[in-house]
Amino acid sequence: MAGQENPYVLYGAYASYYTGKTRSYLRKKGIPFIERVVSHPRFRNVIRPTAQSKRVPILEAPDGTIIQDTTAIFEYLEARFPTPPALPPGPRQRLAAYLFDLFCSENMKIAWHYRWNFPEQNQRFVTMDFGRSFRPQGSDDELARYGDLIAAQMDGHRANIGITPDMFGVMDEIYFDLLDTLERHFTHYPFLLGGLPSVGDFGLMGPLFAHLARDPYPLHIMQMRSPRVFRWVEHMNTPEIRAPEFFDYPLEYLADDAVPETIVTLLRQFTQDYTPVYREGVALYNDWASRHASLPPGSIISPDGQDQPSLGRITVTLRGHTMTPASQAHSLWVLQRTLNWLKHLDAPARTACRDFAAECGAEELLALNLVRPLSRTRNRLSLG
Ligand SMILES: N[C@@H](CCC(=O)N[C@@H](CS)C(=O)NCC(=O)O)C(=O)O
């Protein structure tokens, strides 16, 4: 196959939320690639220093281009491998897919919660698995040592994530709602929008694969409560589009730009749960951008060079619980992709999206406005 001698290289980890998105995308698109762990000598000596990023995944293209960030990787690859399309052509379906990817890119605190708040059930697997990214053929003791270092780092994020013990019940509610609605959905459809996986499916692989369908505690819940969801996750990691359970399903998006009721139900829940995060995040950013109006385009936002800086804490309410997580300016850059796409639609498509946004309760979210565009410069969030 063309490209096999000089494939793309995906640097990441099996335990990584974001690597799971890109791995699934590469497989389903049939893009020739190999995967390497972060302890590979080329990652340490070339990739990480060039990308100047401590995050994964990082993609190395055959021509030497190096990209961090799953959204940037998606944009780069989708333009080069448009078939089968991961962007549905119909405006309602495209908006649904973008919204899934948006909500899944930063808000799925359940993934963090079910990994790190159940040490008794998860810890041995998680630490050993993390350890193997650093010492792939290491002894148990070596793996445990590396794994513990990562676990300690993650514990440092606890305050920024903002899940306090009084929120544990809400986390269960959110996870169970998601599983139950998806279980209904995958009874009838192979993917979110019919017979092809979209950017929304790949976004959903972030939380659902590496954490919720691999860590022992949430995996057990998923398998027992929603076996069809578990099968969807399994299937999203195979190269073929055709799922055996849907042997005669057309390999295309649903006709007439239809979006199933289950997907609208989920989007309505997501917008209800997470619109405050964007409302408050945009307010904080707009205030910051106005106070830094003299900075030229390309200026890095973080004074100390952080790639995904926070501009401060926000106060939001999630299902009746007040939280004060760190704002994620990066998530506004992801939102901006959808806002820009909406701006450039023709009138009929815009009307279709306006009606669909109303069905999903997303009018407020999609009316948000960044006073100045965001960009990324050398894998750092910057001013546009
Ligand atoms: N926005 C980034 C997020 C990537 C990310 O945060 N990856 C995690 C692993 S799943 C990571 O590398 N974390 C390391 C850190 O935060 O230092 C993307 O979409 O690629």
The ligand as an ORCA input file, in Angstrom:
! r2SCAN-3c Opt
* xyz 0 1
  N      -5.556     19.646     23.569
  C      -4.637     18.550     23.543
  C      -4.604     17.856     24.898
  C      -3.576     16.759     24.969
  C      -3.300     16.325     26.404
  O      -3.525     17.056     27.372
  N      -2.810     15.086     26.530
  C      -2.497     14.547     27.826
  C      -2.499     13.035     27.777
  S      -4.057     12.364     27.418
  C      -1.090     14.954     28.192
  O      -0.170     14.803     27.421
  N      -0.915     15.483     29.392
  C       0.389     15.810     29.866
  C       0.386     17.044     30.702
  O      -0.678     17.653     30.888
  O       1.486     17.385     31.142
  C      -5.011     17.598     22.408
  O      -6.178     17.620     21.965
  O      -4.114     16.880     21.928
*
